[in-house]
Amino acid sequence: MPTMRAALLAMKPYTPGVLIPGKIKLASNENPLGPSPLAMKAYADTITRLHQYPDAGITHLRDALSTHFNLPANHFSIGNGLDEVLVTIAAAFIETGSKVIVGKHTFSEYRFASNLLGAEVIAVPMPNLLFDVDAILSAVDKNTSAIFLCSPNNPTGSLVPRKDLERLLTKVPQSTLVVIDAAYSEFVDDPEELGYPFEKQLLARFSNVLLLHTFSKIYGLAGLRIGYAMGEPKLIEALERARSPFNVNLAAQEAGVAALGDFEFVQRSKQNNHDQKLVLYKAFTALGLEYLPTQSNFICIETHRDAMAVFRAISDGGVTIRPLVSFGLNTSIRVSIGTPEQNQVFLKALEKALQVVPVIV
Ligand SMILES: Cc1ncc(COP(=O)(O)O)c(C=O)c1O
């Protein structure tokens, strides 16, 4: 019988957000307003062409990204969601036996992709739940193939401050790839810290950087699976070699183009997120709860209770959220910012959960 590769034995399966029919889902940082309306129309328009393979070069969407960022199209590689892009990055740049640096409390798929390729993953501590640039720099050696940063970080919602990012990039060897996962960048309050044009400046200054973006959050297209990496053409060429030819399906390619142009929807999504985060902050303060101010579309809350028990109690109240046990935070939960109505149901369920689940002393 064929034997499984040894690298797979140590890998833990992904813990997804729970979808329970009839309950509100605030567990996966999706867009609570639904998909971009322009994307829905473009998606529907593709149904008579589904007998054809999609464009292997993803030309239309790449060109649209090129216009969007005012960067040549050879700066973009697109995948079936960022999850796939991460595996493509690993296939292109991470050698078996090399070292990869991640944060201790961050998105799990950096570890997954690196382990898949047989790399050794070093999880650097995050004091106060923030990326520690000095600790990362001291973990880097000549065998380090990649560093994965997440900004804003999932699940904390905190940014890697611009000055820290620049310091890290100035000191890291040029041979080490630095991946900055900016899946939630559109929700950042201060555009000086992340987003256009800062991202373009970063790419112009550092040729070892890949910036990651997704259509799953601000554009409401998580179900279609579209994510992309931006970087120097040499890095992108490597990703294009490693990517499979028809990885982004025809409907996703067309819907992605339309979503990029749906400025009204993007604005509405940002506004709801901004307004509702203030509503939630106020309610958490009234409940005496500690939370981390967020630059994203979710909030991390310290409950001082067993997070799994809090999750179950909130679920009984009609809402699924994310217990952060799989992120190494046993008493914290993460809630995605919903519509005004969803948030009110959540707050009711949360208040009840805090009454029934005992505080851990
Ligand atoms: C930080 C981060 N990166 C990447 C992803 C995956 O994005 P995609 O839906 O494009 O695969 C997520 C999903 O929640 C995420 O939180």
The ligand as a Tripos MOL2 file, in Angstrom:
@<TRIPOS>MOLECULE
LIG
   16    16     1     0     0
SMALL
NO_CHARGES

@<TRIPOS>ATOM
      1 C1         -5.8840   36.2860    6.9990 C.3       1 LIG1
      2 C2         -6.5770   35.4410    6.0010 C.ar      1 LIG1
      3 N1         -5.9370   35.0920    4.8850 N.ar      1 LIG1
      4 C3         -6.5160   34.3320    3.9610 C.ar      1 LIG1
      5 C4         -7.7960   33.8620    4.1270 C.ar      1 LIG1
      6 C5         -8.3730   32.9660    3.0900 C.3       1 LIG1
      7 O1         -8.9500   33.7410    2.1100 O.3       1 LIG1
      8 P1         -9.6550   33.0830    0.8580 P.3       1 LIG1
      9 O2        -11.1180   33.0480    1.1590 O.co2     1 LIG1
     10 O3         -9.3170   34.0240   -0.2630 O.co2     1 LIG1
     11 O4         -9.0850   31.7160    0.6710 O.co2     1 LIG1
     12 C6         -8.5080   34.1830    5.2660 C.ar      1 LIG1
     13 C7         -9.8740   33.6790    5.4550 C.2       1 LIG1
     14 O5        -10.5460   33.8990    6.3910 O.2       1 LIG1
     15 C8         -7.8730   34.9830    6.2350 C.ar      1 LIG1
     16 O6         -8.4830   35.2990    7.3790 O.3       1 LIG1
@<TRIPOS>BOND
     1     1     2 1
     2     2     3 ar
     3     2    15 ar
     4     3     4 ar
     5     4     5 ar
     6     5     6 1
     7     5    12 ar
     8     6     7 1
     9     7     8 1
    10     8     9 2
    11     8    10 1
    12     8    11 1
    13    12    13 1
    14    12    15 ar
    15    13    14 2
    16    15    16 1
@<TRIPOS>SUBSTRUCTURE
     1 LIG1         1 GROUP 0 **** ****
